[in-house]
Amino acid sequence: MREGAIVLGMRRSGSTLAFNLVRELLTKELENGILRTTYADGDAADRFVETARLTSSAFVLKTHASGPLVDTLIAAGRVGSIYTWRDPRDAIVSQMNFLKSTFTEAMDMVTTSLFQFEQSWSRYCLEIPYLELYPLTSTLIYNIANYLDIPCSGELVNRLINQYCQRQCAILRAGLQISRMNLIFAIWIARYRARNCGTRRMYKTVKISYGSKI
């Protein structure tokens, strides 16, 4: 069993749901064992992981911006790592609606996450697109459990679906079907942005032609 699990991902991509599923699966596996969980970025994420390792505690971390220790553990295969992603157009509009970010702020957050994914995480993560999380299915839960090498009963799967599907009823799904090509396209945007492309030209590249409410 790995030391713990880390849920990465761009903001507004379903990372909280993925974090909750991993937390539930590990809690069931450990039973009376200690499981530390938190959301932290950068140095705070590294400090959390270091503390958990010093106390020999399993852990689940959700982060949007990892630190050097987290990246090292991911690359070494010492932790299970899951990356949630979403069509960048939906993620940008969602951040503008819910986090009240400006277009430039939302663009920076999305492209920074994708750039870090390509540079540090892409070879090691289980990738989960947003539309596999919503609506939640037994197939996805089994896939996460298998990736983490955790036994998972049908009873637990049904409980998780019933528990978290109730929370999903208030979430409107985007109508855009996402494929692996969307992720490749999104990484290309991240490269484009990393070359210090101006926001105005980027806006022409990422044409937001609909008002997502997600």
Secondary structure as a PSIPRED ss2 file (coil, helix, strand):
# PSIPRED VFORMAT (PSIPRED V4.0)

   1 M C   1.000  0.000  0.000
   2 R C   1.000  0.000  0.000
   3 E C   1.000  0.000  0.000
   4 G E   0.000  0.000  1.000
   5 A E   0.000  0.000  1.000
   6 I E   0.000  0.000  1.000
   7 V E   0.000  0.000  1.000
   8 L E   0.000  0.000  1.000
   9 G E   0.000  0.000  1.000
  10 M C   1.000  0.000  0.000
  11 R C   1.000  0.000  0.000
  12 R C   1.000  0.000  0.000
  13 S C   1.000  0.000  0.000
  14 G C   1.000  0.000  0.000
  15 S H   0.000  1.000  0.000
  16 T H   0.000  1.000  0.000
  17 L H   0.000  1.000  0.000
  18 A H   0.000  1.000  0.000
  19 F H   0.000  1.000  0.000
  20 N H   0.000  1.000  0.000
  21 L H   0.000  1.000  0.000
  22 V H   0.000  1.000  0.000
  23 R H   0.000  1.000  0.000
  24 E H   0.000  1.000  0.000
  25 L H   0.000  1.000  0.000
  26 L H   0.000  1.000  0.000
  27 T H   0.000  1.000  0.000
  28 K H   0.000  1.000  0.000
  29 E H   0.000  1.000  0.000
  30 L H   0.000  1.000  0.000
  31 E C   1.000  0.000  0.000
  32 N C   1.000  0.000  0.000
  33 G C   1.000  0.000  0.000
  34 I C   1.000  0.000  0.000
  35 L E   0.000  0.000  1.000
  36 R E   0.000  0.000  1.000
  37 T E   0.000  0.000  1.000
  38 T E   0.000  0.000  1.000
  39 Y E   0.000  0.000  1.000
  40 A C   1.000  0.000  0.000
  41 D C   1.000  0.000  0.000
  42 G H   0.000  1.000  0.000
  43 D H   0.000  1.000  0.000
  44 A H   0.000  1.000  0.000
  45 A H   0.000  1.000  0.000
  46 D H   0.000  1.000  0.000
  47 R H   0.000  1.000  0.000
  48 F H   0.000  1.000  0.000
  49 V H   0.000  1.000  0.000
  50 E H   0.000  1.000  0.000
  51 T H   0.000  1.000  0.000
  52 A H   0.000  1.000  0.000
  53 R H   0.000  1.000  0.000
  54 L H   0.000  1.000  0.000
  55 T C   1.000  0.000  0.000
  56 S C   1.000  0.000  0.000
  57 S C   1.000  0.000  0.000
  58 A E   0.000  0.000  1.000
  59 F E   0.000  0.000  1.000
  60 V E   0.000  0.000  1.000
  61 L E   0.000  0.000  1.000
  62 K E   0.000  0.000  1.000
  63 T C   1.000  0.000  0.000
  64 H C   1.000  0.000  0.000
  65 A C   1.000  0.000  0.000
  66 S C   1.000  0.000  0.000
  67 G C   1.000  0.000  0.000
  68 P H   0.000  1.000  0.000
  69 L H   0.000  1.000  0.000
  70 V H   0.000  1.000  0.000
  71 D H   0.000  1.000  0.000
  72 T H   0.000  1.000  0.000
  73 L H   0.000  1.000  0.000
  74 I H   0.000  1.000  0.000
  75 A H   0.000  1.000  0.000
  76 A H   0.000  1.000  0.000
  77 G C   1.000  0.000  0.000
  78 R C   1.000  0.000  0.000
  79 V E   0.000  0.000  1.000
  80 G E   0.000  0.000  1.000
  81 S E   0.000  0.000  1.000
  82 I E   0.000  0.000  1.000
  83 Y E   0.000  0.000  1.000
  84 T E   0.000  0.000  1.000
  85 W E   0.000  0.000  1.000
  86 R C   1.000  0.000  0.000
  87 D C   1.000  0.000  0.000
  88 P H   0.000  1.000  0.000
  89 R H   0.000  1.000  0.000
  90 D H   0.000  1.000  0.000
  91 A H   0.000  1.000  0.000
  92 I H   0.000  1.000  0.000
  93 V H   0.000  1.000  0.000
  94 S H   0.000  1.000  0.000
  95 Q H   0.000  1.000  0.000
  96 M H   0.000  1.000  0.000
  97 N H   0.000  1.000  0.000
  98 F H   0.000  1.000  0.000
  99 L C   1.000  0.000  0.000
 100 K C   1.000  0.000  0.000
 101 S C   1.000  0.000  0.000
 102 T C   1.000  0.000  0.000
 103 F H   0.000  1.000  0.000
 104 T H   0.000  1.000  0.000
 105 E H   0.000  1.000  0.000
 106 A H   0.000  1.000  0.000
 107 M H   0.000  1.000  0.000
 108 D H   0.000  1.000  0.000
 109 M H   0.000  1.000  0.000
 110 V H   0.000  1.000  0.000
 111 T H   0.000  1.000  0.000
 112 T H   0.000  1.000  0.000
 113 S H   0.000  1.000  0.000
 114 L H   0.000  1.000  0.000
 115 F H   0.000  1.000  0.000
 116 Q H   0.000  1.000  0.000
 117 F H   0.000  1.000  0.000
 118 E H   0.000  1.000  0.000
 119 Q H   0.000  1.000  0.000
 120 S H   0.000  1.000  0.000
 121 W H   0.000  1.000  0.000
 122 S C   1.000  0.000  0.000
 123 R C   1.000  0.000  0.000
 124 Y C   1.000  0.000  0.000
 125 C C   1.000  0.000  0.000
 126 L E   0.000  0.000  1.000
 127 E E   0.000  0.000  1.000
 128 I E   0.000  0.000  1.000
 129 P E   0.000  0.000  1.000
 130 Y H   0.000  1.000  0.000
 131 L H   0.000  1.000  0.000
 132 E H   0.000  1.000  0.000
 133 L H   0.000  1.000  0.000
 134 Y C   1.000  0.000  0.000
 135 P C   1.000  0.000  0.000
 136 L C   1.000  0.000  0.000
 137 T C   1.000  0.000  0.000
 138 S H   0.000  1.000  0.000
 139 T H   0.000  1.000  0.000
 140 L H   0.000  1.000  0.000
 141 I H   0.000  1.000  0.000
 142 Y H   0.000  1.000  0.000
 143 N H   0.000  1.000  0.000
 144 I H   0.000  1.000  0.000
 145 A H   0.000  1.000  0.000
 146 N H   0.000  1.000  0.000
 147 Y H   0.000  1.000  0.000
 148 L C   1.000  0.000  0.000
 149 D C   1.000  0.000  0.000
 150 I C   1.000  0.000  0.000
 151 P C   1.000  0.000  0.000
 152 C C   1.000  0.000  0.000
 153 S C   1.000  0.000  0.000
 154 G H   0.000  1.000  0.000
 155 E H   0.000  1.000  0.000
 156 L H   0.000  1.000  0.000
 157 V H   0.000  1.000  0.000
 158 N H   0.000  1.000  0.000
 159 R H   0.000  1.000  0.000
 160 L H   0.000  1.000  0.000
 161 I H   0.000  1.000  0.000
 162 N H   0.000  1.000  0.000
 163 Q H   0.000  1.000  0.000
 164 Y H   0.000  1.000  0.000
 165 C H   0.000  1.000  0.000
 166 Q H   0.000  1.000  0.000
 167 R H   0.000  1.000  0.000
 168 Q H   0.000  1.000  0.000
 169 C C   1.000  0.000  0.000
 170 A C   1.000  0.000  0.000
 171 I C   1.000  0.000  0.000
 172 L C   1.000  0.000  0.000
 173 R C   1.000  0.000  0.000
 174 A C   1.000  0.000  0.000
 175 G C   1.000  0.000  0.000
 176 L C   1.000  0.000  0.000
 177 Q C   1.000  0.000  0.000
 178 I C   1.000  0.000  0.000
 179 S C   1.000  0.000  0.000
 180 R H   0.000  1.000  0.000
 181 M H   0.000  1.000  0.000
 182 N H   0.000  1.000  0.000
 183 L H   0.000  1.000  0.000
 184 I H   0.000  1.000  0.000
 185 F H   0.000  1.000  0.000
 186 A H   0.000  1.000  0.000
 187 I H   0.000  1.000  0.000
 188 W H   0.000  1.000  0.000
 189 I H   0.000  1.000  0.000
 190 A H   0.000  1.000  0.000
 191 R H   0.000  1.000  0.000
 192 Y H   0.000  1.000  0.000
 193 R H   0.000  1.000  0.000
 194 A H   0.000  1.000  0.000
 195 R C   1.000  0.000  0.000
 196 N C   1.000  0.000  0.000
 197 C C   1.000  0.000  0.000
 198 G C   1.000  0.000  0.000
 199 T H   0.000  1.000  0.000
 200 R H   0.000  1.000  0.000
 201 R H   0.000  1.000  0.000
 202 M H   0.000  1.000  0.000
 203 Y H   0.000  1.000  0.000
 204 K H   0.000  1.000  0.000
 205 T H   0.000  1.000  0.000
 206 V C   1.000  0.000  0.000
 207 K C   1.000  0.000  0.000
 208 I C   1.000  0.000  0.000
 209 S C   1.000  0.000  0.000
 210 Y C   1.000  0.000  0.000
 211 G C   1.000  0.000  0.000
 212 S C   1.000  0.000  0.000
 213 K C   1.000  0.000  0.000
 214 I C   1.000  0.000  0.000
